[in-house]
Amino acid sequence: IAWVLGYSGIVYGYGSYEAIQLVSIGFTAPEFFLLLIITGSVGYGGGLLLFSLYNERVERRTLPLIGAIVFTLAFIPVWAFGYLDQNHVMEFVGYGILNLGAGMWLFNMYNYTAASYPTRLRSLGTGWTDGVGHLGSIFGPVIVVALGDATAHTGYWGFMVYCAVPGALIPALLLYFTGIKQKEAILEEIST
């Protein structure tokens, strides 16, 4: 469930509507692609690097929650500087923080998922989990576009709320409260 919801929001939902929102507030195609390259590289890369440093020091099921919170909070400047102020520089910053949170969430969800399976089933289990999770890519963008279009006159907040709450926070909270503890555990003991 966490992967299906996450793929529907923080991964594919967010990515499917980002261009529509940015073009509507005046971003040109070159500005949009520059934003994608810079915020994607720095944001996702920063999220991966940051959490790779803390991966074994913090309970692994906590890290996707931190990423989801960063991702969710980043929608505040994205909405405010996109709808209220139309400040392209701050919009860049907001999307950079969104990508940072998304990178943190995704990197650690993969780590957590792989460690949840015993060695003999690890690649098969992770592959199936990821494959089933991709079902979220079917309905997520459809929901996001409908919500974004319905709230276009008020800053596209519908797509932002969907990506943040059912698409990021709920999966991270499910994992946090129901997932198995992995910190400092021996890999073979986690999955048995």
Summary of the structure (lengths in Angstrom):
residues: 192
radius of gyration: 17.0
end to end distance: 20.9
largest distance: 54.1
contacts: 688
relative contact order: 0.22
helix: 82%
strand: 0%
